[in-house]
Amino acid sequence: MSDEPRRREAAGTDRPAFVRPQPLIVPPGVPAGPPPGDPAGRPPGDRTAAAGPADAGWRDRTPTVESARRPFLPRAVPPPPTGPPTWDGPPPVAPRPVGGDLLAQLRRISGRMSIRLRLTLTYGALFFLAGALLLAVIWFFVGRSIYDSWPPPPFRLDQMPAEYAADFGEAWAAFRYDTVTAARAHLVTRSLMALAGVGILALIVGYFVADRALRPIQKITATARRLSGTSLAHERIGLQGPDDEIKELADTFDAMLTRLNRAFDAQRRFVDNASHELRTPLAINRTVLEVAVSDPGASEDLRVLGRTLLGTNARNEQLIEGLLLLARSERELAVRKPVDLREVGQTVVEQHVAYAAENGVAVHTDLRAAPVMGDPVLLERLVANLLENAVKHNVAESGEAWLRTGMVDGTPVVQVANTGQHVPAYEVDDLFEPFRRLNSDRVESARGAGLGLSIVRAVVRAHGGTVSAVPREGGGLVMTVRLPAR
């Protein structure tokens, strides 16, 4: 058969038209001859024998091309892993179940509701339950009452023929049953409508009843929020009413406030007594040492020993002053006055110019108005501690410190930055703890008592503000204090 008839024959079918026979690709190791049982070399299912003798042996006349690929073999299953498991991160989050226990879901929903809403829903549920129970009782008694009070037939059935009497009796009983059913249906329909309307009204009333029941709790909460160290002595809840559980809670809270007031009074008395009892001996020691050092007849060894003891005495005085100031600053503010942080910054800089010059530190200022409400003495100590810390922990020569005050997004801000040694970020928060120093322990106190930043944090918290510190690029720290606006 020529190529042209093949093209015409394949044109009317979906099979592709091959112009010439294609070579057979046989994997290596397989003989290229005809398969067993087929002398013509045709594959199974070949129907070319019917086309004529010209196409009977076309595969024999075509050279077989061997494939360079390896024969297909089934992939072996890899062996199971051995040895300890390898950590590759946290396990994946388990998907949340679509369904679940309905009771558990209701408990989770109720746990997110307020107690007022839960009381309201409880009142409404009890009302609907009582209304449904009452409706069921009325439904039963209405049907029973109609059934029992149904009149007899208007005439005697024994005077009628038997077949008519039976039919009339059945009709009269069916009429009674239909009447009872219709009365009950009308009763249920109208009662459900009334129950829904009154139920909504009950929910509204229940909300206000719950608010009324929780009003003593609200009073206790408001009193607890309003209390401070200065109002503990005279402010109590003083709840009036019957001796129930809520009044017992309020009385217990008042008794706790009384005990707290006694503890605060004891602390204040201790601070005042310690302030007097600890300062007086140190002041006497300082006076005696100064007199001994200034004596013209004192030897040089005695003078050196006196100056050493004077330095030790000064550090003790500084430590005691810091502890007392820390104790006072951690209490509630007793004085609140309008203060401008710009004026506080100017005063602190004037007081520390000589100290900065002795340490070779240049102080740069950018002071702008920043009004706040607070204790002027504590705010001045706050800024002074920040500046002293910036000067003290600076480079040996050509150090710099910056003091800035102003308003940022409506918030008064004080910022102090300095040059100095590198401070690791993970050690910054520890610097605000008492007696903590960078790269030192509590014994090395020649440069300070380690209370400066602790006092800063206590003063900031007493004023309701925040303080943060971040390492400065190139060394040093950047301290930022944010206080509430006036």
C-alpha positions in Angstrom: 0.0 0.0 0.0 1.4 3.4 -1.0 1.7 6.4 1.4 -1.1 8.4 -0.3 -3.8 5.8 0.4 -2.5 5.6 4.0 -3.0 9.3 4.4 -6.5 9.2 3.0 -7.4 6.2 5.2 -6.2 7.9 8.4 -7.8 11.2 7.6 -11.3 9.7 8.3 -10.2 8.4 11.8 -8.8 9.7 15.0 -5.6 7.7 14.6 -2.4 9.4 13.5 -1.2 8.9 10.0 2.3 7.4 9.9 4.1 8.1 6.6 6.5 5.3 7.2 6.9 2.5 9.7 8.6 3.6 12.9 11.5 1.7 14.4 10.9 -0.4 17.6 13.0 0.5 20.6 14.0 -2.5 22.6 15.7 -2.4 26.0 19.2 -3.9 26.3 19.3 -7.6 26.8 16.0 -8.3 25.0 16.3 -10.1 21.6 15.4 -7.9 18.6 13.6 -10.6 16.7 9.9 -11.3 16.6 8.3 -12.4 19.8 7.7 -16.0 20.5 4.7 -17.5 18.6 4.6 -14.7 16.0 6.7 -15.5 12.9 5.7 -12.2 11.2 7.1 -10.2 14.0 3.8 -8.4 14.8 3.0 -7.3 18.3 0.0 -8.8 20.0 -3.3 -7.3 18.7 -1.8 -6.2 15.4 -4.3 -6.3 12.6 -2.0 -5.4 9.6 -2.4 -8.9 8.1 -5.8 -8.0 6.7 -4.3 -5.1 4.8 -2.6 -7.3 2.2 0.6 -9.1 1.5 2.5 -5.9 0.9 2.3 -5.0 4.6 2.7 -8.4 6.1 6.4 -8.2 7.0 7.2 -4.5 7.4 8.6 -4.8 10.8 11.1 -7.4 9.6 12.4 -5.0 7.0 12.9 -2.2 9.6 16.1 -2.2 11.7 15.6 -2.3 15.4 17.2 0.5 17.5 18.4 -0.5 21.0 17.6 2.1 23.8 20.6 3.4 25.7 18.4 3.6 29.0 18.5 1.0 31.6 15.5 -1.3 31.8 12.7 -0.2 34.2 12.9 -1.8 37.6 10.6 -1.2 40.5 12.1 1.2 43.1 13.2 -0.4 46.3 11.6 0.8 49.6 14.2 2.7 51.7 15.1 1.1 55.0 13.6 2.6 58.2 15.6 5.4 59.9 17.9 4.3 62.7 19.4 6.2 65.6 18.1 9.1 67.7 15.6 11.5 66.1 16.9 14.8 64.8 15.5 18.1 66.2 14.1 20.2 63.4 12.0 22.7 65.1 8.7 22.7 67.1 6.0 20.2 66.1 3.3 21.5 63.8 0.2 23.0 65.4 -2.5 20.5 65.5 -5.6 21.5 63.5 -8.6 22.6 65.6 -11.3 20.0 65.6 -14.3 20.8 63.5 -16.7 19.3 65.9 -16.4 18.5 69.5 -18.3 18.2 72.7 -21.2 20.6 72.7 -21.1 21.0 76.5 -17.3 21.9 76.3 -18.1 24.5 73.7 -20.8 26.0 75.8 -18.5 26.2 78.8 -15.9 28.0 76.7 -18.5 30.5 75.5 -19.8 31.1 79.1 -16.2 31.6 80.3 -15.9 34.6 78.0 -19.2 36.2 79.2 -19.4 38.9 81.9 -21.1 38.0 85.2 -23.8 40.6 84.4 -24.6 38.9 81.1 -24.6 35.5 82.7 -27.0 36.6 85.4 -29.3 38.1 82.7 -29.3 34.9 80.7 -29.9 32.9 83.8 -32.9 35.0 84.7 -34.3 34.8 81.2 -33.7 31.0 81.0 -35.5 30.5 84.3 -38.4 32.6 83.2 -38.8 30.8 79.9 -38.6 27.4 81.7 -41.2 28.4 84.2 -43.4 29.8 81.5 -43.1 26.6 79.4 -43.9 24.5 82.5 -47.0 26.7 83.3 -48.1 26.5 79.6 -47.9 22.6 79.7 -50.0 22.5 82.9 -52.6 24.9 81.5 -52.7 22.9 78.3 -53.5 19.7 80.2 -56.1 21.3 82.5 -57.9 23.2 79.7 -58.4 20.0 77.7 -59.4 18.1 80.7 -61.9 20.7 81.8 -63.6 20.9 78.4 -63.7 17.1 78.2 -65.2 16.8 81.7 -67.7 19.6 81.3 -68.9 18.5 77.8 -72.7 18.4 77.8 -74.6 15.2 76.9 -76.6 14.9 73.7 -79.7 17.2 73.6 -82.0 14.2 73.3 -82.0 10.7 74.6 -80.3 8.2 72.3 -82.3 5.3 73.7 -85.5 6.6 72.1 -83.8 6.6 68.6 -83.3 3.6 66.4 -80.1 1.6 67.2 -78.3 2.4 64.0 -79.0 6.1 64.2 -78.1 6.2 67.9 -74.7 4.7 67.4 -73.8 7.1 64.5 -75.0 10.1 66.5 -73.0 9.1 69.6 -69.8 8.7 67.5 -70.4 12.1 65.9 -71.0 13.7 69.3 -67.8 12.2 70.7 -65.8 13.3 67.6 -67.2 16.8 68.0 -66.0 16.9 71.6 -62.5 15.7 70.6 -62.2 18.3 67.8 -63.3 21.0 70.3 -60.7 20.0 72.8 -58.0 19.8 70.1 -58.9 23.2 68.7 -59.0 24.9 72.1 -55.6 23.5 73.0 -54.1 24.6 69.7 -55.4 28.2 70.1 -54.1 28.2 73.7 -50.6 27.1 72.7 -50.3 29.6 69.8 -51.4 32.6 71.8 -49.6 31.5 74.9 -46.3 31.1 73.0 -46.7 34.6 71.5 -47.4 36.0 74.9 -44.5 34.1 76.4 -42.0 35.4 73.8 -43.1 39.0 74.3 -43.0 38.8 78.1 -39.7 36.8 77.9 -38.0 39.7 76.0 -39.3 42.1 78.7 -38.0 39.7 81.3 -34.5 39.7 79.8 -34.5 43.5 79.9 -35.7 43.6 83.5 -33.2 40.9 84.3 -30.3 43.0 83.0 -31.2 45.9 85.3 -31.8 43.5 88.2 -28.3 42.0 87.7 -26.8 45.5 87.5 -28.6 46.3 90.8 -27.3 43.1 92.4 -23.7 43.9 91.2 -23.7 47.5 92.4 -22.0 46.7 95.7 -19.2 44.9 93.8 -18.8 47.9 91.6 -18.5 50.1 94.7 -15.8 47.8 96.1 -13.9 47.9 92.7 -14.1 51.7 92.5 -12.8 52.1 96.1 -9.9 49.7 95.5 -8.9 51.7 92.4 -9.1 55.0 94.2 -7.0 53.9 97.2 -3.5 55.1 97.6 -0.8 55.2 100.3 -2.1 58.6 101.5 -5.8 57.7 101.6 -5.6 54.3 103.4 -6.0 56.0 106.8 -9.5 57.4 106.2 -11.1 55.8 103.1 -13.1 52.6 103.5 -15.9 50.9 101.6 -18.4 51.0 104.5 -21.1 49.0 102.7 -24.6 49.3 104.3 -27.2 46.6 104.0 -28.2 43.2 105.3 -25.5 40.8 106.5 -25.2 38.8 103.4 -22.2 37.5 101.4 -21.5 40.8 99.7 -21.5 42.8 102.9 -19.2 40.1 104.4 -16.8 40.6 101.4 -16.8 44.4 101.9 -16.2 44.1 105.6 -13.3 41.8 105.0 -11.8 44.2 102.4 -12.1 47.1 105.0 -10.3 45.0 107.6 -7.5 44.3 105.0 -7.2 48.0 104.3 -6.8 48.6 108.0 -3.9 46.1 108.2 -2.3 47.7 105.1 -2.5 51.1 106.7 -0.8 49.9 109.8 2.0 48.3 107.7 2.5 51.6 105.7 2.6 53.6 109.0 5.2 51.2 110.4 7.3 51.6 107.2 7.1 55.4 107.3 8.1 55.4 110.9 11.0 53.1 110.2 12.2 55.3 107.4 12.0 58.4 109.5 13.8 56.7 112.5 16.4 55.2 110.2 17.0 58.6 108.6 17.8 60.1 112.0 19.6 57.2 113.6 21.9 56.4 110.7 22.7 59.9 109.7 23.7 61.1 113.1 26.6 58.7 113.8 28.0 59.2 110.3 27.9 63.0 110.7 29.7 62.6 114.1 32.3 60.4 112.4 32.8 62.9 109.6 33.3 65.7 112.1 35.8 63.8 114.2 37.8 62.8 111.2 37.9 66.3 109.7 39.1 67.7 113.0 41.8 65.0 113.2 43.0 65.5 109.7 43.1 69.3 110.1 45.2 69.1 113.3 48.6 70.7 112.7 50.3 68.2 114.9 49.0 65.1 113.2 51.5 62.9 111.4 51.4 62.2 107.7 50.3 58.6 108.3 47.4 59.8 110.5 46.4 62.3 107.7 46.4 59.5 105.1 44.4 57.3 107.3 41.9 60.1 108.1 41.4 60.9 104.4 40.8 57.2 103.7 38.2 57.0 106.5 36.6 60.2 105.2 36.1 58.6 101.8 34.7 55.5 103.3 32.3 57.6 105.5 31.2 59.6 102.5 30.4 56.4 100.6 28.4 55.2 103.5 26.5 58.4 103.7 25.8 58.2 100.0 24.5 54.7 100.4 22.2 55.5 103.3 20.9 58.6 101.4 20.2 56.4 98.4 18.4 53.8 100.4 16.2 56.3 102.2 15.4 58.1 98.9 14.6 54.8 97.3 12.2 53.9 100.1 10.5 57.3 99.9 10.2 57.2 96.1 8.6 53.8 96.1 5.6 55.2 98.1 2.7 57.1 96.8 3.5 60.8 96.0 2.6 63.1 98.9 3.3 66.2 96.9 2.0 67.0 93.4 2.8 70.4 91.8 3.1 71.7 88.3 6.7 71.2 87.2 8.5 72.1 83.9 11.1 69.5 83.1 13.1 72.2 81.2 13.7 74.2 84.4 14.6 70.9 86.2 17.1 70.1 83.5 18.7 73.6 83.7 19.1 73.3 87.5 20.6 69.9 87.3 23.1 71.0 84.6 24.2 74.0 86.6 24.8 71.8 89.6 26.9 69.2 87.7 29.0 71.4 85.4 32.0 71.2 87.7 31.6 67.5 88.2 31.4 66.9 84.5 34.5 69.1 83.9 36.5 67.1 86.5 35.7 63.9 84.7 36.5 65.4 81.3 32.9 65.1 80.0 31.2 67.7 77.8 27.5 68.1 78.5 25.3 69.1 75.6 21.7 70.3 76.3 18.6 70.6 74.2 16.0 71.8 76.8 12.4 72.5 75.7 9.2 73.0 77.7 7.7 69.7 79.1 5.1 70.4 81.8 4.2 67.6 84.3 2.5 67.1 87.6 4.7 65.7 90.3 7.1 66.1 93.2 9.8 68.7 92.3 12.4 67.2 94.6 12.0 63.6 93.3 11.9 64.8 89.6 15.2 66.8 90.2 16.8 63.7 91.8 15.6 61.7 88.8 17.3 63.9 86.2 20.4 64.3 88.5 20.8 60.6 88.8 20.6 60.1 85.0 23.2 62.9 84.4 25.5 61.6 87.1 25.3 58.1 85.7 26.1 59.4 82.2 29.1 61.4 83.5 30.4 58.7 85.8 30.2 55.8 83.3 31.9 57.6 80.4 35.2 57.4 78.5 38.3 58.5 80.2 39.0 61.4 77.9 36.8 63.6 75.6 33.6 62.0 76.8 30.2 63.5 75.9 26.8 63.5 77.4 23.5 64.8 76.1 20.4 66.0 78.0 17.2 66.6 76.2 13.7 67.5 77.4 10.5 68.2 75.5 7.2 66.9 74.3 6.9 63.8 72.0 3.4 62.9 70.9 1.9 64.9 73.7 4.0 63.2 76.4 6.7 64.9 78.4 10.1 63.2 77.8 13.5 63.3 79.4 16.4 61.7 77.5 20.0 61.3 78.6 22.7 59.8 76.4 26.4 59.4 76.8 29.5 57.9 75.3 31.2 55.1 77.1 32.0 51.4 77.0 29.7 49.0 75.1 26.8 47.7 77.1 25.3 44.4 76.0 21.6 44.6 75.3 20.8 41.6 77.6 22.4 43.4 80.6 20.5 46.7 80.3 17.4 45.7 82.3 19.6 44.4 85.2 21.1 47.9 85.6 17.8 49.1 87.2 18.1 46.6 90.0 19.6 47.8 93.3 23.3 47.3 93.7 23.8 46.2 90.1 26.7 47.5 88.1 28.1 46.7 84.7 31.0 44.2 84.8 31.3 44.4 88.6 29.9 43.0 91.8 28.5 44.5 94.9 31.9 44.8 96.6 33.3 47.3 94.1 31.5 50.4 95.2 34.1 53.1 94.7 32.2 54.7 91.9 28.8 54.7 93.6 26.4 52.6 95.6 24.6 51.1 92.7 21.2 52.7 93.5 21.1 55.6 91.0 19.0 53.8 88.3 16.9 52.0 90.9 15.9 55.4 92.3 15.2 56.6 88.8 12.8 53.7 88.1 11.1 54.1 91.5 10.5 57.8 90.9 9.2 57.2 87.4 6.8 54.5 88.7 5.6 56.8 91.5 4.7 59.4 88.8 3.0 56.8 86.6 5.6 56.9 83.8 8.0 54.6 82.1 11.7 54.4 81.7 13.7 52.6 79.1 17.4 52.2 78.2 19.0 51.0 75.0 22.6 50.6 74.1 24.0 53.5 72.1 25.8 52.8 68.8 29.5 53.3 69.5 29.2 52.7 73.3 27.2 54.1 76.1 23.5 54.2 76.8 20.4 56.2 75.8 18.0 56.6 78.8 14.4 57.8 78.0 11.8 58.7 80.6 8.2 59.3 79.7 5.8 60.9 82.2 2.1 61.6 82.1 1.2 65.1 80.8 -0.1 67.7 83.1 
